[in-house]
Structures are given as structure tokens and as C-alpha cells.
Amino acid sequence: MGYKHNNNGKGIKGYRDLSTQEIDLMNKCKELAEEVGSLCDEVRMEPTTDLRWLKEAQLDLQKGFMCLIRSIAKPTTF
């Protein structure tokens, strides 16, 4: 699944213009995040899965991917 971003952050408050390389790298991160999300869905289907730990893992993984993407985008706002 490919993401296309045509305006490189133009017109989005707090975002700078992104290079093609930065956009490609962010898209790789987002694609990997989707794969990890699918893996979490697969783990959820296992009857012996401890759902409390799965939820903790999902939250930490989502936060990690968000941080990874923000490290590339370097937004200027909170």
C-alpha cells in the first residue's frame, strides 16, 4: 500500500516542506506500522493471548511509530 503526498506539507500549519527522500522514508515507516498493526490483529485472534499486554504493546508501538515519523517530519508545533 503506497501513500502519496503531493504538497510536501505546504498549507499544513506547523509542517515544513519535505523532500522526496523524507516523504519516501515516512511512507516506509507508515507501511511498516500497518504490518505491525496486522500482526497485533493476528496475535489478538490467539485464544491464549493476554489482551491487557497486547493493548500495552499496541499503545507503545503506536507511540514509537509516531515518534519515528515525527523525527523525520520535524513539525514545529506541539
C-alpha positions in Angstrom: 0.0 0.0 0.0 1.6 3.2 -1.0 0.9 6.7 0.3 1.2 9.6 -1.9 1.7 13.1 -0.6 1.5 15.8 -3.2 2.1 19.1 -1.4 5.0 18.2 0.9 3.3 19.8 3.9 2.5 23.0 2.2 -0.5 24.6 3.7 -0.5 22.4 6.8 0.1 24.5 9.9 3.3 23.5 11.7 4.8 21.4 8.9 7.7 22.3 6.7 8.3 21.3 3.1 9.5 17.7 3.0 12.0 16.3 0.5 11.1 13.4 -1.7 13.5 11.3 0.3 11.8 12.3 3.6 8.4 11.5 2.2 9.6 8.1 1.0 11.1 7.4 4.4 7.9 8.4 6.2 5.9 6.2 3.9 8.2 3.2 4.6 7.6 3.8 8.3 3.8 4.0 7.8 3.8 0.8 5.7 5.8 -1.0 8.4 3.4 0.4 11.1 0.5 -1.2 9.1 2.3 -4.5 9.0 2.9 -4.4 12.8 -0.8 -3.5 13.3 -1.8 -6.5 11.3 0.5 -8.7 13.4 -1.2 -7.3 16.5 -4.6 -8.3 15.0 -3.2 -11.8 14.4 -2.0 -12.0 18.0 -5.4 -10.9 19.2 -7.0 -13.9 17.5 -4.9 -16.4 19.5 -7.1 -17.6 22.3 -4.4 -17.6 24.9 -3.3 -14.0 24.3 -3.2 -11.8 27.4 -5.2 -8.8 26.0 -4.0 -6.5 28.6 -0.4 -6.9 27.5 -1.5 -6.7 23.8 -3.1 -3.4 24.5 0.0 -2.1 26.2 2.2 -3.3 23.3 -0.1 -1.7 20.7 0.0 1.7 22.6 3.8 1.6 22.9 4.2 0.5 19.2 1.9 3.3 18.0 3.7 5.8 20.1 7.1 4.5 18.7 5.9 4.8 15.1 4.5 8.3 15.8 7.9 9.4 17.3 9.8 7.8 14.4 7.6 9.7 11.9 7.9 13.0 13.8 11.6 12.6 13.9 11.5 12.8 10.1 8.8 15.4 9.7 10.1 17.6 12.5 6.8 19.5 13.0 7.2 23.0 14.6 4.0 22.8 16.7 3.1 20.8 19.8 
